[in-house]
Amino acid sequence: MQSDDNKRPEDDIETGPEDGPKEEADQQLENGAANAPQDAPEEAAKEPSLEDRLAAANDQLLRSLAELENTRKRAERDRAEALKYGAMSFARDMLGVADNFQRALKAVDDMAEEVPEAMRGLLDGIAATQRDLLAALARHKVTPLDPMGEKFDPNMHEAMFEAPGTGQESGTIIEVIETGYMMEARLLRPAKVGIAKD
């Protein structure tokens, strides 16, 4: 056994199983230090640059402005359509009144000689009311269709019957049973007609 005076400095270093955990801790520190610089560039690569973020924001702004402009144009178009055709259902309802005036005057025309003189003033009033109604419809761009003698068009007319042996070319309108009406460029109601057939 050596005395304390004869001890060598190397003998102070502890060896044995306790060295293992200390070495593992050192290795983990070294590994962590080695990994740290590698992770930093990956994070930097994933984060968009200032120019990329500015370009994305500019693109988003342009898209938003384009969508806003499209919405404005669509609203203007809808407003124009509403002004143009907003009274369409009301005008369609008024066509029944116009039809009744027309039927009444036609019935009187058929028996014109039998109408007493006292009734002439009433009939003139009915005719004047019909004219006023048609004038009011015309102010709102509602115009009657008079297809007599024209070729049948399924987009504008509704065929009620076909008559052979009329001497007319096949498909020609020979009778208008119910007047049709247009509102601007739209069909409000098709004309009900009879057509010639070979």
Secondary structure, DSSP 8 states (H G I E B T S, - for coil): ---STT--GGGGS--STTHHHHHHHHHHHHHHHHHHHHHHHHHHHHS--HHHHHHHHHHHHHHHHHHHHHHHHHHHHHHHHHHHHTTHHHHHHHHHHHHHHHHHHHHHHHTGGGS-GGGHHHHHHHHHHHHHHHHHHHHTTEEEE--TTSB--TTTEEEEEEEESSSS-TTBEEEEEE-EEEETTEEEE-EEEEEEE-
